[in-house]
Amino acid sequence: MIRDKLFRTRDAHGHAPVTNLELFFDLVFVFAITQLSHGLLEHLSWLGALQTLMLLFAVWWVWIYTTWVANWVDPDHPNVRLMLILLMLAGLVLSSAIPYAFGKTGWLFAAAYCSMQTARSLYVVWASWGVHDGRARNFMRITFWSLLSLPLWIAGALADPAARMLFWAGALLVDYAGPLLFFPAPGLGRSKGSDWDISGAHMAERCALFVIISLGEGVLITGATFAKLPQDGLHWLAFATCFLGSAALWWLYFDSGAKRGSEVIEASDQAGVLARRAYTYWHIPIVAGLVVSAVADEMLLMHPYGHIEFPFLAVSIGGSLLFLIGNMGFKHATAGRRLPPFSHIIGCILLIAVGAAAWFLHWQPIALGIAVFAVLVFTALWEWGSYHGGWRRWAPWLGRFGDAAEG
């Protein structure tokens, strides 16, 4: 029977390696992240920010659900490979519709999203039937929840832009509530933690790759924008600030959090429940923060001097703040601490203080960019010193305080 060959054979440690097709699949979402950041830059208002956030929620939900599925099915099998390539095609349509999703291409965005969410789940039901009956029931529940939000997506696509936001907000609430409630469905009950028998290391690696995609958008914007600007000292300073800021964000996620998270989830006997909390949900503000930070980088490069406008202040502080909040929740979920990392709490407070100082003291944009970068470096150094024991070697009294504060 073909269906018993569609699933991964994991190694002795239960690990499911990331395949080349999964990396190829991610290319569509490189385009999606670019579309989102450019869309936010062109509609930099409260309404534009809310619309971009809603589209990001949808893009992330499509990607993370596919990541869960690829944790079980074998992307190297031709049948699965075809399914993922068709999902890529629909994802490309979804990404192409982003700029005018609240206008003329709303129906295209909704059709691509709903078809991906429903068809993928039905495929797993078919593939699992008679092979993994528990998994088949699980994806029947997921299909039920996808169909539950379907009328709201359709109604939104047919409505005017103002009503569309309300319908789609309701649809996203339904979609995001499903995993939190363990997908209760008539006649099928609710899912259990044991139903989510995933490879934790695979989930951790896939989400880390999505963070790289989002960081890459900031780096690409920095390089592409700088190439078109005067090569004077101030623009060089802005260029260095933007790039080093991206490096600081990379450090904050990958130095300790990503590695520790991978180790913890791989060893957990409730990997699926942990993945739902730490990766499915807490990575949303991380990715949102990176999208917003990419917009802040482009604005800083274009106008490093002059008066700070509120939209620039909002994206400069808001991007890093979202990233730190998401990182804080992710590390708290995977470290087993009673409290979030204290370094990140202080970093958030400092970002708000920097934003207030920049606004009321009328800083130059480049001064704000450097100050935000300094806060990120301070936060990264505090965490690094506590996690790796650096403070204990260099300043024992500071090490005792730092380690205790970090939990």
N, C-alpha and C positions, 0 to 999 in steps of 0.2 A: 504494500500500500504506500502510495507516494507521500501521504500526510505524515507518516511516522519518520520521514527523513527531512522534514522541513524545519526541525528544531535543532538548536545547537547541542553539540556534545562538549560539555565543559571538561576542563582538565581536572587533575586530582584536587586542586584547591578550589574548584568551583568557579574558576575565572573564565569569562567569555571575552576574548580579545576583540578590540575595535578593528573592524575590517576596512579595506580600501573603499568599498561601496558606501559605507557610512560617512567616510571623509568626503567622498564625491557628493553625497546627499547634502552635506553641509554647505556646499557652494551656493545652493539656492538661498540659504539663509545669510550668507555674506551679502548677497544682493538685498535681502529683506532688511537687514540692519542698516545698510546704506540708504535705502528708501526711507526708513523711519527717521534717521538723523537729518537727512536733507529736507524731509517734510516738516520736521519740527523747526528747522532753521528758517524755512520760508513762511511758517505760520507761528511765529513766536509770540503767542498770547496765551491767556488762561484757557481759552477754547481750543486753540491748537495743541497745547500741552495735554489737555484731557483727551482729545481725539487720538493723538499719538500714543498715549498710554493705553487706550483701549485697543488700538491696533497691535501694539506690542504684546498685550495680554493674549490676543488671538494667535499671533505668530509664535510666541513661546509655547502656547498650548499645543499647537500642531507639532512643533519640534519635539517637545518633551514626551508627548504620547508616542511618537514614532521611536524615540529612544527607548522607552519602556518595551515596546514591541520587539525592537531589534535586540533587546537583551535576551529574548527567548528564541525567536526564529533565527535561522541561519542565513545571513545575507549572501553567503557563497553558493547557496542552492539556486539554480536557475529560476525556479518558480518564485521564490522570495525576492530574488534580484529583480524580476520583472515587476513585482508589486511595488518595490521601493522606487524603481525608476518612474513608474506611473505616478507615484506620490510626488516625486521630484517635479514632474511636469505640472501637476496641479499646484505645487508649491511655487513654481515659477509664475504661474497665472496669479496666484494670491499676491506674490511680491509685486508683480507688475501693476496690480490694481490699487496698491497702497496710496499713491499720491492723490487719487480722486475717489478714495473709498467712501467719503462722505458727500460725494457728488455723483458723477455719471457712471462710475465703475463700482458702485456699491453692490449691485447685484452680482457682479463678477467675483468680488471679494467674498461675499457670503456664500456663493455657489461653490467656490474652491474650498473654503474652510469647511463647510458642512459635508461636502463629498469626501474630503480627506479624513475627517474624523469618523464618519460613519462607515465608509468602505474599508478603512484599515481595521476597525474593530470586527466587522463582519468577516473579513479575511481570516482573522485569528480564530473566530468561532468555527469557521469551516475547517481550518488547519488543525484545530485542537480536538474536534469532535471524534470520539472513539480512541483518541491518543492521550489527551490530557483533559478529561471531562470536567475537572474542577476549573481549569483555565478557560474552557469553553463557556461554562456558566458565568465565570467572572466577566468575560468580554460580552456576554449577552447583557449583563447588567450595565456595562459601559455603553453598549449600543443603545439601551433604553434611555440612558441619560443624554446621549447625543441627540436622540430623537425628541427628547423632552424640550431641548433648547431650539430645535429646528424651526418651529413656527415663529419664534421671536427673531431669528436671523432672517427668515423670509419676509416677515412683516417689516422689519427694519429696512431691508433692501428696497421694498416697495414704497416706503414712506419718504417724506421730505427730510432734509438733513437734521433738523432739530428733533423730530420724532425718532429718526433713525438712531440717534445717540441713546435715547431712552430704551428703545427696543433692544439694541445691541448690548447695552449695559445689563439689562435683565437677562439676556442670553448668556453673557459672560458670568454673571452671578450663578446661574444654574450650572454651567460647565465647571466652574471652580468649586462649587459646593459638592459635586459628586465625590471626588476622592476624600474630602474631609469627612463625609458621612458614610464612607465605605460603600457607595453605590447601592443603596437599597432599591429593590425593584420588585414589583408584584409577582408573587409565585416563585421568586428566586432568592428572597432574603437579602442579607447584606454580605459583602466580602469580609474575609477575615485576614488578619496579618499574615497567616500562614499561606494564603493564596498568592502572595507576592514574593515568590521564591526567586529572587533576582540574583545576578552577580553584582555585588555591591561595587567591586572595583571597576567594572564596566560602566556603571552609572556615573561613578565619580570621574572617570576619564572622559566620558562623553560631555559632561557638564563643564569640565575644565576646558575642553576644546571649544565649547560655545563661548566661554569667557574670552578665550584667545581671539575668536572671530570678532567679538565686540571690541576688544582692545585694538585689534587690527584696524577697525574703522577709524579710531582716533589717530593712529599712526598714519594711515593713508591720507586722511584729511590734512594732517599737519604737513606732510611732504608735498601734497598736491597744491595746497594753498600757498605755502612758502615759495614754491617754484615760480609763482606768478607775481610775487611782491618785490619791492625794492630791497636790495641786499645791503641795507644799512645796519648800524649797530643795534638799534632798537628792535628791528625785526629779527635779527639774529638772536637777541635775548629772548624775545617772545617764542621763537622757534625752539630754542633750547628748553625753555620753561614748559612748553606743551609736551615735547617728547619726554623729558624727565618726569613730568607729571604722570604720563602713561606708564613709565617704568615703575614709579612709586605705587601706582594702582596694581600693576602686575605683582610687585613684591608683596603687597598686603594680602593678596589672594593666594599666591603660590608658595611663599616662603615656608609657611607652617600650616595654613588652613587646608589647602588642597591635599597635601600629603597626609596630614593627620586624618582628614575626613575619609580619604580612601582606605587607610588602614583600619579605621574604626568600623566603617560600614562593611568591609570585607570580613571582619571578624564577628560581626553582629549576627545573632540568631533571629533578629527581626529586621533584616536588611531592607525589606520592602517598606515597612512603616517608617524607618529612618530616612529612606530615600524620598518618601512622600514629603516629609517635613523639611529636611535639610536641602534637598536638591530640587524637588518639584516646585516648592513654594518660596523658600528663602533665596533662591537664585534669581527670582524676578526683580527685586530691587537692585541686585548686583548688576544685572544686564541693563536695567533702566538707567542706573547711574552712569554706566559706560556710554550709553547712547547720548545722554544729556551732556556728559563731559566732552564728547567729540564735537558737539555743537559749540560748547564754550571755547574749545581750542580754536575752531575756525574763526569765531568772533574776536578772540584775542589777537590772532595773527592779522586779521583785517584792520583792527583798530586798537593798537597797543597803547595809544595815548589819547588824551581828551577826557571828557566827562563820562562817568560810568552811568549808563542807562540801566533801568531796573531789569529789563529782560536779560542783559548780560550778567548782572549780579545774581539773578535767580538761577541761571544755568551754571554759573561758576561755583556757587555754593551748593546748589541743589544736586548737581551731578555727583560731587564727592560725598555729600551727605547721604544720598541714597545708597551709594556704594558701601560706605562704612556701616550703615544700618543693616544692609543685606549681609555683609561680611560678618557683622557682629552676631546676627541671628544664626547664620550658617555655622560659625565656629562654636557658638553656644550649644547648638543642636548636636554637634558631632564630638564635642569635648567632654560632655557629661558634667559640666560645671553647674553650680547653683545659680551663678550670676554670669552675665555676658562679660567678655574681656574688657577690663577697665580702661586699657589703652584706647579702645575704640569709643568708649563713652566720652573720655576726655577729648578725643579727636573731634567728635560731633559738637561738643560744647565750644571748642576752639574755632571750628568752622563758622558757627553762628556768630561768635564774637568778631571774627575777621570780617564777616559780611556786614555787621552793624558798623564797625569802624570804617570800612571802605565807603559805606553809604553816607554816614554823617560827617566824616572828615574829608570827603570829596577826593578819594584816592584816584590815581591814574589806573586804567585797566591793567597795565603791566604790573603795577604794585599789587593789585588784588591777585593776579595770576601767580606771582611769586609767593605771596602769603599762603595761598591755598596749597601750593606745592610744599611749602615749609611745614604746614600742618600734617600733610600726608607723610612726609619723611619722619617727622617727630613721632607720629603714631606707629609707623613701621619699625622705627628704632626701639621704641619702648617695648613693643611686642617681641621683636627679635631678641632684645637683651634679656627679657624674662623667659621666653621659650627656650632659647639656646644656652642660657646661663651666662651670658656675657657680662651682665651687671655684677654677678657674684665674683667674677674674676677681677673686674676693674674697680668696682665700688661696692664692697660688701653691704654697707648700710643701705645703699640705694637698691641693691639686689633684693634684700629682704622685703623692702616696701613694694618694689615692682612685682616680685613674684606673688606676694600675698594679694596685691590688688588685681592681678590678672586671674586669680582663682586657682 
